[in-house]
């Protein structure tokens, strides 16, 4: 509910990662602790490699239990 703070009733408000309302000063003091830094982004990029092969899924995404309309995960939905 408080994720996008640019719109709605929470626009302009400041929140801690646990969701509690905070003030701008506290937000500025903890900003670097609460938001990902360049090292975090680099680490995530190293994990998040795309996979384009049919029937395969990226290692950072959990495979679905079943496909659309009960079809198997590796079902060929679109023939190229």
Secondary structure, DSSP 4 states (H G I P E B T S, - for coil): --S-TTSGGGTT-EE-TTS-EE-HHHHHHHHHHHS--HHHHHHHHHH-----STT---TTSPPPSS-GGG--TT---S--
